[in-house]
Amino acid sequence: MTTIWPLPIIEFRRLNTISESRPAALLTSGPAWEAVASMVDLPLVVQAEPHKADHDFFKELAGNLPPQVEVVYGVGGGLASDAAKFIGRTNNLPTVVIPTAISVDGFFTSIVAVRESGSVHYVETGPSDKLIIDWDVVRNAPVNVRGAGIVELLSIVTGLLDWRYAAERNKNTPETRFMPWAASMAAGIAQQAFKIADGVGLGKVESLKNLLDLICMEVRLTNQLGHNRPQEGAEQIFAYAIERKAALARGVPYADLIGPGILIAAALHGQDVNPIRATIASAGVRLGQLRRDDIRDTIKRLPQYVQDHADLPYTILNDLEPTDEMIDDVLEKTGL
């Protein structure tokens, strides 16, 4: 770690109060832009709707930016935000992110998650220069994405289990050594997520504000540590491994991958998954978007997946020996 990054500047305001005079590039999605286009007046030079987070695709977008662009906007979810941060950093331009839901912690981070060689890699971009949140927009987002960022907090539960698991086997790197004080702080953040889930699912602004605060605290902690081990374990690896297979049928949002991953990781660690499952569901996150055969096949090949991608953090998956009986047991316990 050479830099401890801050959070972006966060402004809470109505989107129709934005006054932008700089020629802008817009990264968004069709549904997100449809929801806010009438509120946001931007002097657009170019607009794109990225459909994937492949590293080469992001490089292509960044390399084809018109020279007259002076600011990059990302409006919508995590993909639009990551694309905007990557393009802005590559072209040394300021970046403004407008989330239409509190769906990922990537809005607040200094990194972008790109897909490369069948896995996820992080590119350091620094945080966006500004984040603008209109609570009326957020609370009216679809229920399944409105507060889906709660899975980023619940992944701390399994992330900590794997961080400690790796420490007990002396498998953490010197840079990611287990720190009890950091684990304790992360656990406290996760504990609060269980308390706000119902309100998040109901779209209560106070609960959504609490969610934002907790995500900001999680990002501050991982920024300080210089790594994501407190909230990145087997649940994330499962999501990486199944993502491409799930996308063959149709695109599956990030939370719909991570939610099942959390349940599977918890079951593998011998935890009672019922409170976690109930919390995810009460927050409005969907747990039934993956095909059971895809889940089964992915669990079976996870040991090979982590072997093929040696840069992934050491987790319980590194020692997994999945049998048909074990997989059946995991599916029964998780209800997937």
C-alpha positions as CSV (number, residue, x, y, z in Angstrom):
1,M,0.0,0.0,0.0
2,T,1.4,3.4,-1.0
3,T,-1.7,5.6,-0.7
4,I,-4.4,5.8,1.9
5,W,-7.3,7.1,-0.2
6,P,-10.2,9.2,1.2
7,L,-13.8,8.9,0.4
8,P,-15.2,11.0,-2.5
9,I,-16.9,14.3,-1.6
10,I,-20.5,13.4,-1.0
11,E,-23.3,15.9,-1.7
12,F,-27.0,15.3,-0.8
13,R,-29.1,17.3,-3.2
14,R,-31.9,17.2,-5.7
15,L,-30.6,16.2,-9.1
16,N,-32.5,19.1,-10.8
17,T,-30.2,21.5,-8.9
18,I,-27.1,20.3,-10.7
19,S,-25.5,23.0,-12.8
20,E,-22.9,21.6,-15.1
21,S,-21.2,23.8,-17.8
22,R,-18.3,21.5,-18.7
23,P,-18.6,19.3,-21.8
24,A,-19.4,15.9,-20.4
25,A,-19.2,12.2,-21.1
26,L,-22.0,10.1,-19.6
27,L,-21.7,6.4,-18.6
28,T,-25.1,5.0,-17.6
29,S,-27.6,2.3,-18.2
30,G,-30.9,2.5,-20.0
31,P,-33.2,2.1,-17.0
32,A,-31.1,4.4,-14.8
33,W,-30.9,7.2,-17.3
34,E,-34.6,6.8,-18.0
35,A,-35.3,7.3,-14.3
36,V,-33.3,10.6,-14.0
37,A,-32.8,12.1,-17.4
38,S,-35.5,14.7,-16.9
39,M,-33.8,15.9,-13.7
40,V,-30.2,16.0,-14.9
41,D,-29.1,18.7,-17.4
42,L,-25.7,17.8,-18.8
43,P,-23.9,19.4,-21.8
44,L,-23.3,15.9,-23.3
45,V,-20.6,15.3,-25.8
46,V,-21.0,11.5,-25.7
47,Q,-23.1,8.9,-23.9
48,A,-22.4,5.2,-23.5
49,E,-24.1,2.3,-21.8
50,P,-21.4,-0.2,-20.8
51,H,-22.6,-3.8,-20.7
52,K,-19.6,-5.5,-19.2
53,A,-16.6,-4.7,-16.9
54,D,-13.9,-6.4,-19.0
55,H,-10.6,-4.6,-18.7
56,D,-10.0,-4.4,-22.4
57,F,-13.5,-3.0,-22.9
58,F,-12.9,-0.3,-20.3
59,K,-9.6,0.5,-22.0
60,E,-11.4,0.8,-25.4
61,L,-13.9,3.2,-23.9
62,A,-11.2,5.3,-22.3
63,G,-9.2,5.4,-25.5
64,N,-12.1,6.6,-27.6
65,L,-13.1,9.5,-25.5
66,P,-13.7,12.6,-27.6
67,P,-11.0,15.3,-26.8
68,Q,-13.5,18.0,-26.0
69,V,-14.8,16.2,-22.9
70,E,-13.9,17.9,-19.7
71,V,-15.7,15.9,-17.1
72,V,-17.0,12.2,-16.8
73,Y,-20.3,11.4,-15.2
74,G,-21.4,7.9,-14.1
75,V,-25.1,7.6,-13.5
76,G,-26.8,4.4,-12.3
77,G,-25.2,1.4,-10.6
78,G,-21.8,-0.1,-10.0
79,L,-20.9,-0.7,-13.6
80,A,-21.6,2.9,-14.7
81,S,-19.6,4.1,-11.7
82,D,-16.6,1.8,-12.4
83,A,-16.6,2.8,-16.0
84,A,-16.7,6.5,-15.2
85,K,-13.9,6.2,-12.7
86,F,-11.7,4.2,-15.0
87,I,-12.2,6.5,-18.0
88,G,-11.8,9.6,-15.9
89,R,-8.6,8.4,-14.3
90,T,-7.2,7.2,-17.7
91,N,-7.8,10.6,-19.3
92,N,-6.9,12.7,-16.2
93,L,-10.4,14.1,-16.0
94,P,-12.7,14.8,-13.0
95,T,-15.4,12.2,-12.3
96,V,-18.8,12.7,-10.9
97,V,-20.9,9.7,-9.8
98,I,-24.7,9.8,-9.3
99,P,-26.0,6.5,-7.8
100,T,-29.6,5.7,-8.5
101,A,-29.6,3.1,-5.7
102,I,-27.2,2.2,-2.8
103,S,-26.4,-1.0,-4.5
104,V,-22.6,-1.4,-4.2
105,D,-19.7,0.0,-2.2
106,G,-17.8,0.7,-5.4
107,F,-19.4,4.1,-5.5
108,F,-17.2,5.1,-2.6
109,T,-13.9,3.1,-3.3
110,S,-10.6,4.1,-4.9
111,I,-10.6,0.9,-7.0
112,V,-12.4,-0.5,-10.0
113,A,-13.2,-4.2,-10.3
114,V,-12.4,-5.3,-13.9
115,R,-12.8,-8.8,-15.4
116,E,-9.8,-10.3,-16.9
117,S,-8.8,-14.0,-17.6
118,G,-12.0,-15.3,-16.0
119,S,-11.6,-13.5,-12.7
120,V,-11.8,-10.1,-11.0
121,H,-8.8,-7.8,-10.7
122,Y,-8.7,-4.4,-9.0
123,V,-7.4,-1.3,-10.8
124,E,-6.5,1.6,-8.6
125,T,-8.2,4.8,-9.9
126,G,-8.6,6.9,-6.8
127,P,-12.2,7.8,-5.7
128,S,-14.5,9.9,-7.8
129,D,-14.2,13.6,-7.3
130,K,-17.8,13.9,-6.3
131,L,-20.7,11.7,-5.4
132,I,-24.2,13.2,-5.6
133,I,-27.1,11.5,-3.9
134,D,-30.8,12.4,-4.3
135,W,-32.7,10.4,-1.7
136,D,-36.0,10.7,-3.6
137,V,-34.3,8.9,-6.5
138,V,-32.8,6.2,-4.3
139,R,-35.9,5.4,-2.3
140,N,-37.9,5.0,-5.6
141,A,-35.4,2.6,-7.1
142,P,-36.5,-1.0,-7.7
143,V,-36.7,-2.9,-4.4
144,N,-34.2,-5.5,-5.4
145,V,-31.4,-2.9,-6.0
146,R,-32.5,0.0,-3.8
147,G,-30.4,-1.1,-0.8
148,A,-28.6,-4.1,-2.3
149,G,-25.3,-2.7,-1.0
150,I,-26.2,-4.3,2.3
151,V,-24.6,-7.5,0.9
152,E,-21.3,-5.7,1.0
153,L,-21.7,-5.4,4.8
154,L,-23.0,-9.0,5.2
155,S,-20.1,-10.3,3.3
156,I,-18.0,-9.1,6.3
157,V,-19.4,-12.1,8.2
158,T,-17.9,-14.7,5.8
159,G,-14.9,-12.5,4.9
160,L,-13.8,-12.4,8.5
161,L,-14.3,-16.2,8.8
162,D,-12.0,-16.7,5.9
163,W,-9.5,-14.1,7.0
164,R,-9.1,-15.9,10.3
165,Y,-9.1,-19.3,8.6
166,A,-6.2,-18.2,6.5
167,A,-4.4,-16.7,9.5
168,E,-4.7,-20.0,11.4
169,R,-3.0,-21.7,8.5
170,N,-0.4,-19.0,8.0
171,K,-1.7,-18.3,4.5
172,N,-2.1,-14.5,4.7
173,T,0.5,-12.3,3.1
174,P,2.5,-9.9,5.3
175,E,0.4,-7.1,3.8
176,T,-2.9,-8.8,4.7
177,R,-1.9,-10.3,8.1
178,F,-4.9,-10.8,10.4
179,M,-5.5,-7.8,12.7
180,P,-7.9,-8.4,15.6
181,W,-8.7,-4.7,16.0
182,A,-9.7,-4.4,12.4
183,A,-11.7,-7.6,12.5
184,S,-13.5,-6.2,15.6
185,M,-14.4,-3.0,13.8
186,A,-15.6,-4.8,10.7
187,A,-17.7,-7.2,12.8
188,G,-19.4,-4.2,14.5
189,I,-20.3,-2.8,11.1
190,A,-21.8,-6.1,10.0
191,Q,-23.8,-6.3,13.2
192,Q,-25.5,-3.0,12.4
193,A,-26.5,-4.3,9.0
194,F,-28.7,-6.9,10.5
195,K,-30.5,-4.1,12.4
196,I,-31.3,-1.9,9.5
197,A,-32.3,-4.6,6.9
198,D,-36.1,-4.3,7.4
199,G,-36.0,-0.6,7.0
200,V,-33.8,-0.9,3.9
201,G,-36.3,-3.3,2.3
202,L,-39.2,-0.9,3.0
203,G,-37.3,2.0,1.4
204,K,-37.1,4.1,4.6
205,V,-34.8,6.9,4.0
206,E,-33.4,6.8,7.5
207,S,-32.4,3.2,7.0
208,L,-30.9,3.9,3.6
209,K,-28.9,6.7,5.2
210,N,-27.7,4.3,7.8
211,L,-26.7,1.9,5.0
212,L,-24.7,4.6,3.3
213,D,-22.9,5.5,6.6
214,L,-22.0,1.8,7.3
215,I,-20.7,1.3,3.7
216,C,-18.6,4.5,4.1
217,M,-17.2,3.1,7.4
218,E,-16.4,-0.2,5.7
219,V,-14.6,1.6,2.8
220,R,-12.7,3.8,5.2
221,L,-11.5,0.7,7.1
222,T,-10.4,-1.1,4.0
223,N,-8.7,2.0,2.6
224,Q,-6.8,2.3,5.9
225,L,-5.7,-1.3,5.7
226,G,-4.9,-1.2,2.0
227,H,-6.8,-4.4,1.3
228,N,-10.3,-6.0,1.4
229,R,-9.7,-9.1,3.5
230,P,-12.2,-8.2,6.2
231,Q,-15.0,-8.4,3.7
232,E,-13.7,-10.5,0.8
233,G,-13.7,-14.3,1.1
234,A,-15.3,-17.4,-0.4
235,E,-18.5,-15.5,-1.1
236,Q,-16.8,-13.2,-3.6
237,I,-14.9,-16.0,-5.2
238,F,-18.2,-18.0,-5.7
239,A,-19.7,-14.9,-7.4
240,Y,-16.6,-14.5,-9.7
241,A,-16.8,-18.2,-10.6
242,I,-20.5,-18.3,-11.4
243,E,-20.8,-14.8,-13.0
244,R,-20.0,-15.8,-16.6
245,K,-22.2,-18.9,-16.5
246,A,-25.1,-16.9,-15.0
247,A,-24.6,-14.2,-17.7
248,L,-25.0,-16.8,-20.5
249,A,-28.7,-17.0,-19.7
250,R,-29.2,-13.3,-18.8
251,G,-27.4,-10.7,-16.8
252,V,-27.5,-11.1,-13.1
253,P,-26.9,-8.1,-10.8
254,Y,-23.9,-8.2,-8.4
255,A,-26.1,-8.6,-5.3
256,D,-27.9,-11.6,-6.8
257,L,-24.5,-13.3,-7.1
258,I,-23.0,-12.3,-3.7
259,G,-26.1,-13.1,-1.7
260,P,-26.1,-16.8,-2.5
261,G,-22.3,-16.7,-2.1
262,I,-22.6,-15.5,1.4
263,L,-25.0,-18.3,2.3
264,I,-22.7,-20.9,0.7
265,A,-19.6,-19.6,2.4
266,A,-21.4,-19.5,5.8
267,A,-22.6,-23.1,5.4
268,L,-19.1,-24.3,4.4
269,H,-17.8,-22.7,7.7
270,G,-20.5,-24.5,9.7
271,Q,-22.5,-21.4,10.5
272,D,-26.3,-21.1,10.9
273,V,-27.3,-19.5,7.6
274,N,-30.9,-18.7,8.6
275,P,-30.3,-15.3,10.2
276,I,-28.2,-14.2,7.2
277,R,-30.7,-15.5,4.7
278,A,-33.6,-13.7,6.5
279,T,-31.6,-10.5,6.6
280,I,-30.7,-10.6,2.9
281,A,-34.3,-11.3,2.0
282,S,-35.8,-8.6,4.3
283,A,-33.5,-6.0,2.6
284,G,-35.1,-6.8,-0.7
285,V,-32.2,-8.7,-2.2
286,R,-33.2,-11.6,-4.4
287,L,-31.8,-15.1,-3.6
288,G,-33.4,-17.1,-6.3
289,Q,-31.8,-15.8,-9.5
290,L,-29.2,-18.5,-10.0
291,R,-30.0,-21.9,-11.4
292,R,-29.5,-24.8,-9.0
293,D,-27.5,-26.7,-11.6
294,D,-25.2,-23.7,-12.1
295,I,-24.7,-23.4,-8.4
296,R,-24.0,-27.1,-8.1
297,D,-21.5,-27.1,-11.0
298,T,-19.8,-24.0,-9.6
299,I,-19.3,-25.4,-6.1
300,K,-17.8,-28.5,-7.7
301,R,-15.2,-26.6,-9.6
302,L,-14.3,-24.0,-7.0
303,P,-11.1,-25.9,-5.9
304,Q,-9.8,-25.8,-9.4
305,Y,-10.9,-22.2,-9.8
306,V,-8.9,-21.0,-6.9
307,Q,-5.9,-23.0,-8.1
308,D,-6.2,-21.4,-11.5
309,H,-6.4,-17.9,-10.0
310,A,-3.6,-17.9,-7.5
311,D,-3.9,-14.2,-6.8
312,L,-7.2,-14.7,-5.0
313,P,-7.2,-14.5,-1.2
314,Y,-6.8,-17.8,0.7
315,T,-10.1,-19.1,1.9
316,I,-11.8,-22.3,2.9
317,L,-12.2,-23.0,-0.8
318,N,-8.5,-23.8,-1.0
319,D,-9.1,-26.9,1.1
320,L,-12.5,-27.8,-0.2
321,E,-13.1,-31.3,-1.5
322,P,-16.7,-31.1,-2.8
323,T,-18.6,-34.4,-3.1
324,D,-22.1,-34.7,-4.3
325,E,-23.3,-35.4,-0.8
326,M,-21.6,-32.3,0.6
327,I,-23.0,-30.1,-2.2
328,D,-26.5,-31.5,-1.5
329,D,-26.0,-30.6,2.2
330,V,-25.0,-27.1,1.4
331,L,-27.9,-26.6,-1.0
332,E,-30.3,-27.9,1.6
333,K,-28.9,-25.7,4.4
334,T,-28.9,-22.5,2.3
335,G,-32.3,-23.2,0.6
336,L,-30.7,-22.3,-2.8
